[in-house]
């Protein structure tokens, strides 16, 4: 793979020919969004919760603001191929900025709100961002000291009103665009017509589990083809409710939520962006969504909470509750219950499942899970209670979807089947290789790094280990870099073990260690909220300090570890564990934006603690 100085990727001719016979014609992102707007029957494009209040934006308002902002950016000197960075929380304005940038042929460079200043500086300098957009003064405070050092940024725009005089206001820039539109009413359409499907749309800097962020170059057609193909697998339609809505909580800066929002908009359903993930339970009830995209962690916490909640019951109610939970954990979507089993599920639904669905708004059809592998019991449970819980797989480099389940195509433990026009094969060492119109153009300004992740015949090397079953369903084992080798010579894939550990209600987070050692161990953070509820029933109050030294806590965690160990081969059993009081966090470099564990960050921060495990 060759990368020229303009940032375009030139594939070998033989590979290009393979892309000629595709189901979907090459397209640009603004056209995909406009197609969705035409299908929308609600009149609402999207909404954002701000200061506790929901603010809806109509389709007409979205169109006008996007047009005016696009032309305002053009008046500020932004031209085709220029980079514009967006540093903001999820909001309708985020989407307006995104589509305004793409509509004039410029390139969106998304910045996470959780990224530290040094990473933000690197991204702005590396991408040579011409305009920087921030949501408010609080967020700008993180980048203000950097601006004098970044020569390429010619203007900073604040979405919310700002006290800083040098910042240009969102409304001000849109007024500039409206004025330009009044003089040249066909200018935006002219600029849009000059955009080619192979033109860059996004440079997304990976916030991966290891190393310095790399700028992933994604074209318009990378994204557009991914929307069209992924849409075939959606488990809902706009007709699933009188007032259909989508709930969104994952960061738009990440391609998982970005493409999910594009897909939802393409289906004609407005997306509602929540304000605080800690209030998501109430938002489900208020919004009554028909669908949402998620990572395993949220579903694991919902299920853990349900298991603990049953402790408040007694007698027959308690027995029925846990019987229903256990029944759902055995559900197989490929072999739905019949006869007596079907009757059992109907009883369980009336007693328990219907109340769980009501707690999620009552209109929920299902959810799509990405970002990491979902533990089979959790996947069985949500399908078992009547919610279509499918799983997908991909990376930023694959735009991001490569495989995904469908409503009537769900196989427990699998990440689904390849989407249309995408091919998958497994290398000799188990690595997942991918080819299709969704594959990135390369890493920005890193031609050597680009070459490293492609085979000579053009397959993208995912860095993940997995296998295809006899029907072509993809199963993920672990990240290639996450797997480690014990001193005994046995290889360990830690993620399935970690998934099993957190699937109980009393363990919030866990990371398995043991590279080069004789046995596996684990760093565990208890779910203190559930732990406290459990102990209070038996008259034990957790101490305010040094909770991890509590004999009761240690015994409870040991019990959960023993349960997991029963199902593991001897070399994967957790022989020792250590407890942490504070959870892993993004701020400490221990989690990615999609809440996956950054192993290198955890190992660095807790080096002495891990070493102490193996000193005896």
HUMO-V517029 format. One record per pair of residues at least 12 apart in sequence whose ideal C-beta (glycine too) atoms are under 7 Angstrom apart, sorted by sequence separation. I is the first residue (numbers start at 1). J is the second residue. D is the distance in Angstrom with one decimal. If there is no record, write none. Layout:
[[I/J/D] [I/J/D]]
This chain:
[[44/56/5.1] [45/57/5.1] [86/98/6.7] [111/123/5.9] [156/168/6.9] [158/170/6.6] [203/215/4.5] [204/216/4.8] [310/322/5.5] [379/391/6.7] [392/404/3.6] [403/415/5.0] [404/416/4.4] [422/434/6.7] [423/435/4.6] [464/476/5.9] [465/477/4.3] [482/494/5.8] [498/510/4.9] [510/522/5.4] [511/523/4.8] [540/552/5.7] [589/601/3.8] [590/602/5.0] [45/58/6.5] [155/168/5.7] [157/170/6.3] [203/216/6.9] [248/261/6.4] [392/405/7.0] [403/416/4.3] [423/436/6.1] [465/478/5.5] [482/495/6.4] [498/511/6.4] [510/523/6.9] [561/574/5.2] [584/597/6.4] [588/601/6.9] [44/58/6.2] [45/59/4.9] [109/123/6.6] [203/217/5.7] [204/218/6.5] [390/404/6.4] [391/405/5.5] [403/417/5.9] [422/436/3.6] [498/512/5.7] [510/524/5.0] [43/58/5.8] [272/287/5.1] [390/405/3.1] [403/418/5.2] [404/419/6.1] [421/436/5.3] [464/479/5.8] [465/480/5.4] [478/493/3.8] [497/512/5.0] [590/605/6.3] [43/59/6.0] [157/173/5.6] [202/218/4.5] [390/406/6.5] [402/418/6.5] [403/419/6.7] [421/437/5.6] [422/438/6.1] [463/479/6.2] [464/480/6.4] [477/493/5.0] [478/494/6.5] [509/525/4.3] [561/577/6.0] [45/62/4.0] [84/101/4.6] [200/217/5.6] [201/218/5.9] [272/289/7.0] [327/344/6.2] [374/391/5.3] [402/419/6.9] [463/480/4.9] [478/495/4.6] [507/524/5.7] [508/525/4.9] [535/552/6.1] [588/605/6.1] [109/127/4.6] [140/158/6.6] [201/219/5.9] [246/264/4.5] [307/325/6.5] [327/345/6.8] [401/419/5.9] [463/481/6.5] [465/483/6.5] [494/512/3.8] [508/526/6.3] [584/602/6.3] [40/59/6.0] [200/219/5.8] [201/220/4.6] [306/325/6.6] [388/407/4.9] [507/526/6.3] [508/527/4.1] [528/547/6.9] [109/129/5.7] [199/219/6.2] [367/387/6.7] [369/389/6.6] [390/410/5.4] [402/422/5.7] [506/526/6.2] [507/527/6.2] [557/577/6.8] [132/153/5.0] [198/219/5.2] [199/220/5.7] [327/348/5.3] [366/387/5.1] [403/424/6.8] [439/460/5.0] [501/522/6.7] [506/527/5.5] [37/59/5.5] [84/106/5.3] [86/108/6.3] [120/142/6.7] [130/152/6.2] [131/153/7.0] [134/156/6.6] [136/158/6.6] [197/219/6.7] [201/223/5.8] [366/388/3.1] [367/389/5.7] [368/390/5.5] [369/391/4.7] [370/392/4.7] [393/415/3.6] [402/424/6.6] [433/455/6.8] [492/514/6.3] [505/527/6.5] [531/553/6.5] [557/579/6.7] [83/106/7.0] [120/143/5.7] [129/152/6.0] [130/153/6.9] [131/154/6.6] [136/159/6.9] [197/220/5.1] [198/221/6.2] [246/269/5.4] [248/271/5.1] [364/387/6.0] [365/388/6.2] [366/389/6.0] [369/392/7.0] [391/414/6.9] [392/415/6.2] [393/416/6.8] [435/458/6.2] [80/104/6.8] [81/105/6.7] [82/106/4.8] [83/107/4.8] [84/108/6.3] [85/109/4.3] [86/110/5.5] [87/111/4.1] [89/113/5.6] [128/152/4.4] [129/153/5.7] [130/154/5.7] [131/155/5.1] [132/156/4.8] [133/157/4.7] [134/158/5.6] [135/159/4.8] [136/160/4.2] [140/164/6.8] [197/221/3.7] [245/269/6.9] [246/270/6.9] [248/272/6.6] [324/348/3.8] [366/390/7.0] [368/392/5.9] [370/394/7.0] [391/415/5.1] [392/416/5.8] [435/459/5.2] [506/530/5.8] [80/105/3.3] [82/107/6.9] [84/109/6.7] [86/111/6.6] [117/142/5.5] [121/146/4.7] [125/150/5.8] [135/160/6.1] [137/162/5.4] [195/220/6.6] [244/269/4.7] [245/270/6.0] [246/271/4.6] [247/272/5.7] [248/273/5.0] [249/274/5.1] [328/353/7.0] [391/416/6.1] [434/459/6.8] [435/460/6.7] [505/530/5.2] [506/531/5.9] [531/556/6.8] [78/104/6.5] [80/106/6.7] [81/107/6.8] [83/109/5.1] [85/111/5.5] [87/113/7.0] [113/139/6.4] [117/143/7.0] [120/146/6.6] [124/150/5.1] [131/157/6.5] [133/159/6.8] [137/163/5.9] [246/272/6.5] [248/274/7.0] [390/416/6.6] [433/459/4.0] [434/460/4.7] [69/96/5.9] [73/100/6.1] [137/164/6.6] [140/167/7.0] [197/224/6.9] [245/272/5.3] [247/274/6.7] [324/351/5.9] [383/410/6.4] [433/460/6.7] [526/553/6.1] [69/97/6.7] [73/101/6.8] [78/106/5.2] [121/149/6.8] [249/277/5.3] [324/352/3.9] [357/385/6.6] [433/461/6.1] [434/462/6.0] [486/514/5.8] [492/520/6.0] [117/146/6.2] [121/150/6.9] [124/153/6.3] [230/259/6.9] [234/263/6.8] [238/267/5.9] [324/353/6.8] [356/385/5.5] [357/386/6.3] [433/462/6.9] [487/516/5.8] [66/96/5.2] [70/100/3.9] [74/104/5.4] [238/268/4.7] [357/387/6.8] [431/461/6.0] [432/462/4.4] [484/514/6.2] [485/515/6.8] [487/517/6.0] [488/518/6.5] [65/96/5.1] [69/100/3.9] [73/104/6.4] [238/269/5.2] [249/280/5.9] [320/351/5.5] [321/352/5.9] [431/462/6.5] [484/515/3.6] [486/517/6.3] [487/518/5.3] [526/557/6.2] [548/579/3.9] [578/609/5.7] [227/259/6.4] [231/263/5.4] [353/385/3.9] [380/412/5.9] [402/434/5.2] [432/464/4.9] [486/518/6.6] [548/580/6.9] [66/99/4.9] [70/103/4.5] [73/106/7.0] [226/259/5.7] [230/263/5.6] [234/267/6.5] [260/293/4.0] [353/386/5.9] [379/412/5.6] [431/464/7.0] [524/557/6.0] [548/581/5.3] [62/96/6.6] [66/100/5.2] [70/104/5.1] [431/465/6.2] [432/466/4.9] [547/581/5.8] [57/92/4.5] [227/262/4.9] [231/266/5.9] [430/465/4.5] [578/613/6.2] [97/133/5.4] [223/259/6.7] [227/263/5.4] [231/267/6.6] [247/283/6.4] [257/293/6.4] [368/404/6.9] [376/412/5.1] [398/434/5.8] [402/438/6.9] [430/466/6.9] [66/103/6.8] [247/284/6.6] [256/293/6.9] [349/386/6.7] [376/413/4.8] [401/438/7.0] [430/467/7.0] [576/613/5.3] [85/123/6.9] [85/124/5.9] [223/262/6.9] [227/266/5.5] [399/438/4.1] [247/287/5.4] [398/438/5.1] [426/466/6.9] [366/407/7.0] [398/439/6.2] [426/467/5.9] [48/90/7.0] [85/127/6.7] [245/287/5.2] [247/289/3.9] [397/439/6.9] [426/468/6.0] [48/91/4.3] [245/288/6.8] [246/289/5.7] [250/293/6.4] [397/440/4.5] [48/92/5.2] [83/127/4.6] [85/129/4.2] [245/289/5.0] [248/292/6.7] [424/468/6.9] [47/92/6.7] [83/128/6.0] [84/129/6.5] [87/132/6.8] [88/133/6.7] [245/290/6.7] [246/291/5.4] [247/292/4.2] [250/295/6.8] [46/92/4.7] [83/129/4.7] [84/130/6.5] [87/133/6.7] [88/134/6.5] [89/135/5.5] [244/290/5.1] [246/292/6.4] [45/92/6.9] [83/130/6.1] [84/131/4.7] [85/132/4.9] [86/133/4.9] [87/134/4.9] [88/135/3.6] [430/477/7.0] [82/130/4.6] [85/133/6.7] [329/377/4.8] [46/95/6.3] [84/133/6.7] [241/290/5.1] [331/380/4.7] [431/480/5.9] [240/290/4.6] [306/356/6.7] [330/380/6.4] [333/383/4.9] [424/474/6.2] [506/556/5.8] [507/557/6.8] [204/255/5.7] [329/380/5.3] [506/557/6.8] [78/130/5.8] [87/139/6.0] [328/380/6.7] [329/381/5.2] [331/383/5.5] [520/572/5.9] [522/574/4.9] [78/131/5.8] [328/381/4.6] [331/384/3.1] [507/560/5.9] [520/573/6.6] [521/574/6.4] [524/577/5.2] [526/579/6.5] [236/290/5.1] [506/560/5.5] [520/574/5.6] [521/575/6.3] [76/131/6.2] [236/291/4.5] [329/384/7.0] [417/472/5.9] [520/575/6.5] [521/576/4.5] [522/577/4.5] [523/578/5.7] [524/579/5.6] [525/580/4.9] [87/143/6.7] [328/384/3.2] [417/473/6.0] [504/560/4.9] [519/575/4.2] [521/577/6.2] [327/384/6.9] [328/385/5.3] [416/473/6.9] [523/580/6.2] [73/131/6.4] [416/474/6.5] [525/583/4.9] [414/473/4.2] [415/474/4.8] [525/584/6.9] [414/474/6.2] [415/475/6.9] [414/475/5.4] [415/476/5.5] [398/460/7.0] [411/473/5.1] [413/475/6.1] [397/460/6.3] [501/564/5.6] [500/564/4.6] [33/99/5.9] [93/159/4.7] [395/462/6.2] [497/564/6.9] [30/99/6.1] [299/369/6.8] [88/159/6.1] [403/474/4.8] [497/568/6.8] [30/102/5.7] [289/361/5.7] [29/102/5.2] [30/103/5.0] [288/361/3.8] [290/363/5.2] [294/367/5.4] [296/369/6.1] [287/361/6.3] [288/362/5.9] [289/363/6.6] [290/364/6.4] [291/365/5.8] [293/367/6.8] [295/369/6.9] [509/583/5.6] [288/363/4.5] [289/364/6.2] [290/365/5.0] [291/366/6.3] [292/367/5.3] [293/368/5.1] [294/369/5.7] [295/370/6.7] [299/374/6.9] [303/378/5.5] [497/572/6.2] [508/583/6.0] [509/584/5.4] [127/203/5.5] [284/360/4.8] [285/361/5.8] [291/367/6.5] [295/371/3.8] [296/372/5.2] [77/154/6.5] [93/170/6.9] [284/361/4.6] [293/370/6.8] [295/372/6.2] [333/410/4.2] [334/411/6.2] [296/374/4.6] [300/378/6.0] [303/381/5.8] [76/155/5.3] [299/378/5.4] [523/602/6.8] [332/412/6.4] [492/572/5.7] [393/474/6.1] [490/571/4.1] [123/205/5.2] [296/378/6.9] [299/382/6.5] [393/476/6.1] [488/571/6.4] [523/606/6.3] [103/188/6.4] [486/571/6.2] [105/191/6.2] [511/597/5.5] [104/191/4.8] [127/215/6.4] [511/599/6.8] [103/192/5.5] [105/194/6.2] [126/215/6.3] [105/195/4.7] [123/213/6.9] [511/602/5.5] [521/613/4.7] [107/200/5.0] [108/201/6.6] [105/199/6.4] [107/201/6.5] [108/202/4.9] [109/203/5.0] [110/204/5.9] [119/213/6.4] [107/202/6.5] [112/207/6.3] [107/203/5.9] [513/610/5.6] [517/614/5.3] [102/201/5.6] [73/173/6.9] [72/173/3.7] [75/176/4.9] [72/174/5.5] [75/177/6.6] [373/476/5.1] [69/173/6.1] [72/176/4.3] [69/174/5.2] [72/177/3.4] [75/180/5.5] [68/174/4.0] [71/177/3.4] [70/177/6.5] [69/177/5.9] [65/174/6.1] [68/177/3.7] [71/180/4.5] [67/177/6.9] [68/178/4.7] [71/181/5.5] [68/181/6.7] [67/181/6.5] [80/194/6.5] [256/370/5.1] [256/371/5.9] [71/187/6.5] [71/188/5.9] [482/599/6.2] [70/188/5.8] [83/203/6.6] [67/188/5.7] [241/363/4.6] [373/495/6.0] [375/499/4.0] [240/365/5.2] [375/500/6.4] [378/503/6.2] [373/499/6.3] [377/503/5.7] [375/503/5.0] [236/365/4.4] [235/365/6.0] [236/366/6.6] [235/366/4.2] [112/251/6.1] [259/399/6.6] [112/253/4.7] [255/396/4.9] [259/400/6.1] [111/253/6.3] [259/401/6.4] [110/253/4.0] [255/399/6.7] [256/400/5.6] [255/400/4.4] [235/388/4.2] [235/390/6.2] [90/248/6.5] [94/252/5.1] [90/251/6.5] [30/192/6.2] [90/252/5.0] [95/261/6.9] [28/195/5.1] [28/197/5.8] [27/197/5.9] [26/197/3.5] [230/401/4.7] [233/404/4.6] [235/406/7.0] [29/201/5.6] [233/405/6.7] [235/407/4.1] [226/399/4.2] [233/406/4.4] [230/404/6.1] [226/401/5.4] [223/399/5.6] [222/399/4.5] [216/396/4.7] [216/397/5.5] [218/399/5.6] [91/273/5.9] [90/273/4.1] [233/419/6.8] [232/420/6.2] [230/419/5.8] [206/396/5.3] [229/419/4.0] [29/220/5.2] [229/420/4.2] [28/220/4.1] [32/224/5.1] [204/396/5.3] [229/421/6.0] [7/200/6.0] [229/422/7.0] [27/221/6.2] [29/223/5.4] [26/221/4.5] [29/224/5.7] [32/227/5.4] [28/224/6.4] [225/421/6.6] [27/224/4.0] [41/238/6.8] [308/505/4.7] [307/505/4.2] [39/238/6.9] [304/504/6.9] [24/225/5.5] [42/243/6.9] [304/505/4.0] [300/502/5.4] [300/503/6.4] [24/228/4.7] [24/229/6.8] [9/217/6.9] [7/217/6.1] [225/437/4.2] [226/438/4.8] [225/438/5.8] [222/437/6.8] [221/437/6.1] [222/438/5.6] [222/440/6.5] [218/440/5.7] [219/441/5.7] [308/530/4.3] [311/533/6.6] [47/270/6.5] [217/440/5.7] [304/527/6.3] [311/534/6.4] [371/594/4.1] [46/270/5.2] [49/273/6.9] [216/440/5.2] [217/441/4.2] [372/596/5.4] [45/270/6.0] [46/271/4.7] [47/272/4.7] [48/273/4.6] [49/274/5.5] [50/275/6.4] [217/442/5.4] [308/533/5.8] [371/596/6.3] [44/270/4.3] [46/272/7.0] [49/275/4.0] [217/443/7.0] [304/530/6.4] [308/534/6.8] [311/537/6.1] [41/268/6.6] [46/273/7.0] [216/443/6.4] [217/444/5.4] [39/267/6.9] [40/268/4.3] [42/270/5.7] [215/443/6.0] [33/262/6.9] [36/265/4.2] [39/268/3.2] [214/443/4.6] [215/444/3.3] [32/262/6.5] [36/266/4.0] [40/270/7.0] [35/266/6.3] [36/267/6.6] [33/265/5.8] [36/268/5.7] [214/446/6.1] [32/266/5.8] [214/449/6.2] [200/441/6.9] [203/444/5.2] [209/479/6.8] [210/481/6.1] [297/595/4.8] [295/594/5.2] [295/595/5.5] [127/444/6.9] [126/444/7.0] [126/445/6.7] [256/594/6.2] [254/593/5.2] [253/593/6.8] [254/594/5.7] [251/593/5.3] [250/594/6.7] [209/592/6.4] [208/592/6.7] [207/592/5.0] [207/593/5.1] [209/596/6.3] [209/597/7.0] [209/598/4.8] [209/599/5.8] [210/600/5.0] [209/600/6.8] [23/420/5.1] [24/421/6.8] [23/421/5.6] [22/421/4.8] [22/437/6.0] [19/437/5.8] [9/441/3.5] [8/441/6.5] [9/442/4.4] [7/444/6.2] [3/442/4.8] [1/442/6.5] [15/458/3.8] [3/447/4.1] [12/458/6.3] [3/450/5.5] [11/458/6.1] [1/450/5.5] [1/451/5.7] [1/454/4.7] [114/586/4.4] [114/587/6.8] [114/593/6.2] [112/593/5.1]]
